[in-house]
Amino acid sequence: MAKMAPTTKRTEYDYVVIGGGVSSLGLIVELCEYRKGKTILVVDQHAQLGGQWNDAYDYVRLHGHTWTYTVQGFPWPPDIEANRAHQATKKELLTYFKGIQDWIVAQGVEILFEHEMRSKQLVSHQEYGVSLRKYERLDEMGSSTEGGPTFDILARKLILCTHTSALWCSNLALLMLLVHRPEVQ
């Protein structure tokens, strides 16, 4: 496979998070708060964090009540929070996620938009060599075209938070909340 120059600021990161949906947002916020000074890269196929909401039709609303769909530390605006029957629209959700995205970037997190992980390989006890490339959408289902040049980075910790691994990612974020944070490496 053809190689390309990295499009990231560095080639080694303490944490690499694959996927930028709501599950990963909670985890990234926790990493920022309790892993200060660590390098974090988020890789996502979209041009904005928000996962599947970037692809949803404009008429789709949140199936549950908005006030229950939050990332810890990022409440909804008071008028939405007060309306217990409110079901957020795609636009409201993406605006909410953009606010979190802006905070994450202000904490020093690097976000690599419109890219995807092509492969990973365990290179030591917990470190992974990760091959990334520009995401090229093939169809409305989000399938990716084959091929394309890649570049490699090293992830001291690799966290997969894509639609196929979101439940695991959510459980990891919950575990981080339950652990005595100052002592966690």
Contacts in CASP RR format, 6 or more apart in sequence:
PFRMAT RR
TARGET T0000
AUTHOR 0000-0000-0000
METHOD contacts of the structure
MODEL  1
MAKMAPTTKRTEYDYVVIGGGVSSLGLIVELCEYRKGKTILVVDQHAQLG
GQWNDAYDYVRLHGHTWTYTVQGFPWPPDIEANRAHQATKKELLTYFKGI
QDWIVAQGVEILFEHEMRSKQLVSHQEYGVSLRKYERLDEMGSSTEGGPT
FDILARKLILCTHTSALWCSNLALLMLLVHRPEVQ
1 118 0 8 1.000
1 147 0 8 1.000
1 148 0 8 1.000
1 149 0 8 1.000
1 150 0 8 1.000
2 148 0 8 1.000
2 149 0 8 1.000
2 150 0 8 1.000
3 149 0 8 1.000
3 150 0 8 1.000
3 151 0 8 1.000
3 152 0 8 1.000
4 133 0 8 1.000
4 149 0 8 1.000
4 150 0 8 1.000
4 151 0 8 1.000
5 151 0 8 1.000
6 151 0 8 1.000
6 152 0 8 1.000
6 153 0 8 1.000
7 112 0 8 1.000
7 115 0 8 1.000
7 134 0 8 1.000
7 151 0 8 1.000
8 41 0 8 1.000
8 110 0 8 1.000
8 112 0 8 1.000
8 132 0 8 1.000
8 151 0 8 1.000
8 153 0 8 1.000
9 110 0 8 1.000
10 39 0 8 1.000
10 110 0 8 1.000
10 153 0 8 1.000
11 152 0 8 1.000
11 153 0 8 1.000
11 154 0 8 1.000
12 39 0 8 1.000
12 153 0 8 1.000
12 154 0 8 1.000
12 156 0 8 1.000
13 39 0 8 1.000
13 40 0 8 1.000
13 41 0 8 1.000
13 110 0 8 1.000
13 153 0 8 1.000
13 154 0 8 1.000
13 155 0 8 1.000
13 156 0 8 1.000
14 35 0 8 1.000
14 38 0 8 1.000
14 39 0 8 1.000
14 40 0 8 1.000
14 156 0 8 1.000
14 157 0 8 1.000
15 31 0 8 1.000
15 35 0 8 1.000
15 38 0 8 1.000
15 39 0 8 1.000
15 40 0 8 1.000
15 41 0 8 1.000
15 155 0 8 1.000
15 156 0 8 1.000
15 157 0 8 1.000
15 159 0 8 1.000
16 40 0 8 1.000
16 41 0 8 1.000
16 42 0 8 1.000
16 43 0 8 1.000
16 128 0 8 1.000
16 130 0 8 1.000
16 153 0 8 1.000
16 155 0 8 1.000
16 157 0 8 1.000
16 158 0 8 1.000
16 159 0 8 1.000
17 24 0 8 1.000
17 27 0 8 1.000
17 28 0 8 1.000
17 31 0 8 1.000
17 40 0 8 1.000
17 41 0 8 1.000
17 42 0 8 1.000
17 43 0 8 1.000
17 159 0 8 1.000
17 161 0 8 1.000
18 43 0 8 1.000
18 44 0 8 1.000
18 117 0 8 1.000
18 158 0 8 1.000
18 159 0 8 1.000
18 160 0 8 1.000
18 161 0 8 1.000
18 162 0 8 1.000
19 42 0 8 1.000
19 43 0 8 1.000
19 44 0 8 1.000
19 45 0 8 1.000
19 51 0 8 1.000
19 160 0 8 1.000
19 161 0 8 1.000
19 162 0 8 1.000
20 28 0 8 1.000
20 42 0 8 1.000
20 44 0 8 1.000
20 46 0 8 1.000
20 49 0 8 1.000
20 50 0 8 1.000
20 51 0 8 1.000
20 161 0 8 1.000
21 44 0 8 1.000
21 49 0 8 1.000
21 50 0 8 1.000
21 51 0 8 1.000
21 52 0 8 1.000
21 53 0 8 1.000
21 97 0 8 1.000
21 161 0 8 1.000
21 166 0 8 1.000
22 50 0 8 1.000
22 51 0 8 1.000
22 69 0 8 1.000
22 71 0 8 1.000
22 97 0 8 1.000
23 161 0 8 1.000
23 166 0 8 1.000
23 167 0 8 1.000
23 169 0 8 1.000
23 170 0 8 1.000
23 173 0 8 1.000
24 42 0 8 1.000
24 49 0 8 1.000
24 159 0 8 1.000
24 161 0 8 1.000
24 166 0 8 1.000
24 169 0 8 1.000
25 49 0 8 1.000
25 50 0 8 1.000
25 71 0 8 1.000
25 97 0 8 1.000
25 100 0 8 1.000
25 104 0 8 1.000
26 71 0 8 1.000
26 72 0 8 1.000
26 173 0 8 1.000
27 159 0 8 1.000
27 161 0 8 1.000
27 169 0 8 1.000
27 172 0 8 1.000
27 173 0 8 1.000
27 176 0 8 1.000
28 40 0 8 1.000
28 42 0 8 1.000
28 104 0 8 1.000
28 109 0 8 1.000
29 71 0 8 1.000
29 72 0 8 1.000
29 73 0 8 1.000
29 74 0 8 1.000
29 100 0 8 1.000
29 103 0 8 1.000
29 104 0 8 1.000
30 72 0 8 1.000
30 173 0 8 1.000
30 176 0 8 1.000
30 177 0 8 1.000
31 38 0 8 1.000
31 40 0 8 1.000
31 109 0 8 1.000
32 40 0 8 1.000
32 104 0 8 1.000
32 107 0 8 1.000
32 108 0 8 1.000
32 109 0 8 1.000
34 176 0 8 1.000
34 181 0 8 1.000
34 182 0 8 1.000
34 184 0 8 1.000
39 110 0 8 1.000
40 108 0 8 1.000
40 109 0 8 1.000
40 110 0 8 1.000
41 109 0 8 1.000
41 110 0 8 1.000
41 111 0 8 1.000
41 112 0 8 1.000
41 153 0 8 1.000
41 155 0 8 1.000
42 49 0 8 1.000
42 104 0 8 1.000
42 109 0 8 1.000
42 110 0 8 1.000
42 111 0 8 1.000
42 112 0 8 1.000
43 112 0 8 1.000
43 115 0 8 1.000
43 116 0 8 1.000
43 117 0 8 1.000
43 132 0 8 1.000
44 50 0 8 1.000
44 51 0 8 1.000
44 111 0 8 1.000
44 112 0 8 1.000
44 113 0 8 1.000
44 114 0 8 1.000
44 115 0 8 1.000
45 114 0 8 1.000
45 115 0 8 1.000
45 116 0 8 1.000
45 135 0 8 1.000
45 137 0 8 1.000
45 142 0 8 1.000
45 144 0 8 1.000
46 54 0 8 1.000
46 55 0 8 1.000
46 113 0 8 1.000
46 114 0 8 1.000
47 54 0 8 1.000
47 113 0 8 1.000
47 114 0 8 1.000
48 54 0 8 1.000
48 94 0 8 1.000
48 97 0 8 1.000
48 98 0 8 1.000
48 101 0 8 1.000
48 113 0 8 1.000
49 97 0 8 1.000
49 98 0 8 1.000
49 100 0 8 1.000
49 101 0 8 1.000
49 104 0 8 1.000
49 111 0 8 1.000
50 93 0 8 1.000
50 94 0 8 1.000
50 97 0 8 1.000
51 163 0 8 1.000
52 163 0 8 1.000
53 90 0 8 1.000
53 93 0 8 1.000
53 94 0 8 1.000
53 97 0 8 1.000
54 94 0 8 1.000
55 142 0 8 1.000
56 90 0 8 1.000
57 90 0 8 1.000
58 89 0 8 1.000
58 90 0 8 1.000
58 91 0 8 1.000
60 89 0 8 1.000
60 90 0 8 1.000
61 87 0 8 1.000
61 88 0 8 1.000
61 89 0 8 1.000
61 90 0 8 1.000
62 69 0 8 1.000
62 87 0 8 1.000
62 88 0 8 1.000
62 89 0 8 1.000
62 93 0 8 1.000
63 87 0 8 1.000
64 87 0 8 1.000
65 84 0 8 1.000
65 85 0 8 1.000
65 86 0 8 1.000
65 87 0 8 1.000
66 76 0 8 1.000
66 80 0 8 1.000
66 81 0 8 1.000
66 83 0 8 1.000
66 86 0 8 1.000
66 87 0 8 1.000
66 88 0 8 1.000
66 92 0 8 1.000
67 76 0 8 1.000
67 80 0 8 1.000
67 81 0 8 1.000
67 83 0 8 1.000
67 84 0 8 1.000
67 86 0 8 1.000
69 88 0 8 1.000
69 93 0 8 1.000
70 76 0 8 1.000
71 100 0 8 1.000
72 177 0 8 1.000
74 96 0 8 1.000
74 99 0 8 1.000
74 100 0 8 1.000
74 103 0 8 1.000
75 81 0 8 1.000
76 88 0 8 1.000
76 96 0 8 1.000
80 86 0 8 1.000
80 88 0 8 1.000
80 92 0 8 1.000
88 96 0 8 1.000
101 111 0 8 1.000
104 111 0 8 1.000
105 111 0 8 1.000
112 132 0 8 1.000
114 134 0 8 1.000
114 135 0 8 1.000
115 132 0 8 1.000
115 133 0 8 1.000
115 134 0 8 1.000
115 135 0 8 1.000
116 132 0 8 1.000
116 133 0 8 1.000
116 135 0 8 1.000
116 144 0 8 1.000
117 130 0 8 1.000
117 131 0 8 1.000
117 132 0 8 1.000
118 131 0 8 1.000
118 132 0 8 1.000
118 133 0 8 1.000
118 150 0 8 1.000
119 130 0 8 1.000
119 131 0 8 1.000
120 128 0 8 1.000
120 129 0 8 1.000
120 130 0 8 1.000
120 131 0 8 1.000
120 155 0 8 1.000
120 158 0 8 1.000
121 128 0 8 1.000
121 129 0 8 1.000
122 128 0 8 1.000
122 129 0 8 1.000
123 129 0 8 1.000
123 154 0 8 1.000
126 156 0 8 1.000
126 157 0 8 1.000
127 154 0 8 1.000
127 155 0 8 1.000
127 156 0 8 1.000
128 154 0 8 1.000
128 155 0 8 1.000
128 158 0 8 1.000
129 152 0 8 1.000
129 153 0 8 1.000
129 154 0 8 1.000
129 155 0 8 1.000
130 152 0 8 1.000
130 153 0 8 1.000
130 154 0 8 1.000
130 155 0 8 1.000
130 158 0 8 1.000
131 150 0 8 1.000
131 151 0 8 1.000
131 152 0 8 1.000
132 150 0 8 1.000
132 151 0 8 1.000
132 152 0 8 1.000
132 153 0 8 1.000
133 147 0 8 1.000
133 148 0 8 1.000
133 149 0 8 1.000
133 150 0 8 1.000
133 151 0 8 1.000
134 148 0 8 1.000
134 149 0 8 1.000
135 144 0 8 1.000
136 144 0 8 1.000
136 145 0 8 1.000
136 148 0 8 1.000
137 143 0 8 1.000
137 144 0 8 1.000
137 145 0 8 1.000
138 144 0 8 1.000
138 145 0 8 1.000
159 169 0 8 1.000
159 172 0 8 1.000
160 168 0 8 1.000
160 169 0 8 1.000
161 169 0 8 1.000
176 184 0 8 1.000
END
